[in-house]
């Protein structure tokens, strides 16, 4: 944005030059006289020597040249001390004497600033460096004013300009009055959208035509749009508007690839069994920022396992930013349990084949700027299909179907229903749809389950999660996640808290009860910290290198506290139609190593 300030005091330069040229009409172009000497008149505070020092175009002994005299008049005016400069010539000997008559500005007293609402006028006073009692210097004033305006923009994010720049000046009492106006938004234009509907953008924007431009507010608006994860960039552009004291805002969007498709096939030589996975996700369904996902996972083992899950989320169910979520799932998988929750008092773990079929429904509302609240109801039917004892020192498994017959139907088929309250404050800053380069996110999740909700278990679960990111250099970001969780009451031990796995301590196995080490980190309360140093390779923005350190402490099922940690390196690769692939090599504090393969960042 170009900003020009013109100072008009007493008379314009145009009048100066006209008067000067009138006084020079006595000198004929055909017989240009020689310049004998110069004289300065009218100066009181500014020494004549200082004025003569800027007269460089006309020289004594040279022939009179009206164009060069004009240049010297401009040079004297550029000193900033004078309201006017007039030129006269007197005959002297066989040539002329050039007389520069100057009219000094009044003595400076103070600057008075008015018209501001977002910026305190006193914060700008320090930019005006002239001292009281000095001859007012228009050039110094223009420089100081430009610095003050630039400071408003850079430090406070507000665009300002003089309301009547052609009337700026100093009065006879030495007071400079500046009436500043804070520029407002004129037209707001949205460009670059191909798939996304324009209302997806406009419903997120809080700024409107007539609002005072605030760069900090504008940056918050852009960050909120980027948190939708459907754009790879939003470029704001401000330009002069036909609306007075306004700038038009153009938001230029670059849409991200929002659809992803995943598939895979696995084969185990040990068990000679096949498995596979198939998934589809779309985070901008029909261009409305709706989120849909479908995941299928199947493996053929001694006992076949499968997982099917469908999820849908509508972020704007109504104009008041009410969100709606629906998820349904069915899984048949083998997990490990002590069976204590089923009334079997045996310290040895069992492998159980558990079928889970459920549905969750959620409604959310915006509580404050960047803060949302959500209520979720979960209904899940569980069926214990099979169970057998497991010897952790041997790979042999002995079928023990008599366990189920002893339990009875009330324990082999039951409901596990719950209600959740979730509050989230999201101030993350995204460089594009995949890379976080600043900000923070805080969330609190409280779950209550019990027989009054139709469930077989009565328990409470709380999770606090905080994530912070700091940009150290371009494409180099330090990220930290702190998470605390607690579960209490009557709950199945296969839903006990566990610190291991690819989403917590990645250096420890995903399957609980897999060995004595994993049993140390199963419990009811934990504190977890994950720290990552992420470097996106500048030459190829689809690649990211990561160094990480994880540490956590668990109050386990034996009522003891154990701390574990791991460290490692990782690679992130953004694959078209697949999304972000995560590959980590982790070494844990117990001397073991693991390779973790997953989709998406850890946090």
Residue, then its C-alpha position, 0 to 999 in steps of 0.5 A: x500500500x502506497x501512502x503519500x503525505x503532502x505538507x502544504x504550508x502557506x504556499x505550494x511549490x508551483x506558486x514559488x516557481x511561478x513567482x521565481x520565473x516572473x522575477x527572472x523575466x528581466x533576464x533575456x535568454x538571448x543574452x544570459x548574464x554571468x552569475x556574480x554572487x548569491x545572497x540569502x535573505x529572510x532567514x532568522x534561525x537557519x544559518x545562511x551557510x547551511x542554505x548555501x550548502x545545498x545550492x549546487x546547480x547554479x555556480x558563480x561565474x557561470x551563465x544564468x540558467x533558469x532551469x538550474x535555479x529551479x533545481x536549487x529552489x527545490x533543493x532549499x525547499x527539500x531541507x524542510x525548514x521553509x514554507x516558501x522560497x522566492x528568487x530575485x536578481x539584481x544587476x551587479x557589475x556586468x552580471x547579476x546577483x541571485x537573491x534567494x528569499x526564504x520564509x522559515x516555518x514557525x517554531x515547533x511546539x508539539x504534535x496533537x493526534x486525533x481520530x484513533x480508536x484502536x491505537x492510543x495516540x500517546x504510543x505514537x508521540x515518540x516517533x516525532x523527534x523534533x524538539x520544542x523550539x526548533x524550526x519546524x522541519x516538514x521533511x523530518x515530520x513526513x519521515x516521522x509520520x511515515x514511521x508512526x503509520x508503519x508502526x501502527x501496521x506492524x506492531x498493532x496491525x492497524x492501517x491508518x492514514x491522515x484524514x486530510x493529508x493536503x491540509x497537514x501543517x503547523x499553525x502559528x502557535x507551533x502546533x501540528x494537528x494530525x487527524x488520523x483515520x483507521x482504514x476499514x474493509x471495503x469489499x471482501x472478495x473470495x477467489x480460487x475456490x473450485x470444489x469448496x462452496x463459498x459459504x464454507x468460507x463466509x460462515x467462518x469469517x467474522x470480519x465484514x465490510x466496514x470493520x476496522x482492518x486489524x492484521x491480528x484479527x485477519x491472521x486469526x481469521x486465516x488460521x481458523x480457515x486453515x484449521x478446516x484442513x481443506x486448504x493448503x494456503x490462504x493469501x490475503x491481499x489489500x488494495x485501494x477501494x472506491x469506498x472512502x477510507x477503505x481497502x478491499x480485501x481479496x482472499x486467494x485460496x489454494x484448495x488441498x486434496x481432501x479425499x484419501x483412499x487406503x488399502x493393504x494386504x498382509x500375509x503371516x508366514x508363521x500362521x499362514x494367514x491373510x489380512x487386508x485393510x481398505x479405507x476411504x476418507x473425505x474431509x470436504x464432502x460436496x464442497x461443504x467441509x463435511x467429513x466422511x470416513x469408512x474403514x474396513x480391516x479383516x484378517x484370517x486367523x484361527x479366529x477371524x477378526x474384522x473391524x468396520x467403522x463409518x463416521x460422518x461429521x457436519x460442522x455447520x448443522x445450522x447457522x449458529x455453528x452447531x455441529x453434528x456427528x455420527x459414527x457406527x462400528x462393528x468389530x470382532x477382535x481378539x484382545x487380552x483380559x484377566x477376566x476379573x471383570x467377568x467374575x473370574x479370579x485368575x491372575x493369568x491373562x486370557x485371550x478373548x474374542x470380543x464382538x463390539x457393535x456400536x453407535x455414537x451421536x454428537x452435537x457441538x456448539x461454539x462456546x467462544x471464539x476458537x472454543x467449542x463444546x460437544x456432547x456425545x452419546x455412545x451405545x455399544x453392545x458387547x458379545x463375548x464370543x470365545x476365551x482361552x488362557x494364554x501362557x506368556x512364556x509360551x506361544x501355545x494357546x489352550x481352548x477353554x470354552x467352558x469359561x463362557x458356559x460358566x459365565x452365563x448370558x448376562x456376562x457374555x452379552x452386555x451393553x457398555x453405554x456412556x456420555x461424553x462432555x468435550x471442550x476444545x480450544x484450538x489455536x493451531x496454525x497450519x502452514x498447509x493442510x498437513x503441517x502445523x507450524x505454531x499455536x496450541x490446542x487444549x482439550x478436556x474430555x469427561x466420560x461417564x458410564x453406568x447402569x442408569x445409561x443402560x450399561x453393565x459397567x459404572x465408571x468415569x474417565x477423564x482425559x486432559x490434552x495439551x499440544x504446543x508448537x513453536x516455529x524455530x526456523x522456516x520449516x523447522x518446528x518443535x512440538x510437544x503434547x502433554x496428556x493426563x488420563x484417569x479411569x475409575x469405578x467398575x470397568x472392564x480391564x481390557x479398557x484399562x489405560x495403557x501407555x504403549x502403542x503407536x499413539x503414546x509410547x511408540x517404543x512399546x508394543x500395541x498389545x497389552x499383556x504381551x509381556x511383563x514390561x507391557x503389564x507395568x504400563x497398564x493401569x488407571x492413571x497416567x501422565x504422558x509427554x511426547x516431544x517431536x522436532x519436525x523438519x520439512x525438507x524445503x526441496x520436497x515439501x511432501x517429505x518430513x524428518x522427525x526426531x522424537x522423545x516420549x516419556x510417561x508414568x503409569x499407576x498400574x493395576x498393581x497400584x505401583x507407579x512405573x515410568x517408561x521412555x523411548x526415543x527415535x527418528x521418523x519419516x513422514x511422507x505425504x502420498x496423493x490419495x493416501x494422505x500422510x504416512x508415518x514411519x518411526x523407528x523407536x528405541x525404548x528404555x528397556x533396550x528394545x526397538x520397534x518400527x511403527x507404521x501409521x497414517x497421520x501425525x502422532x499429535 
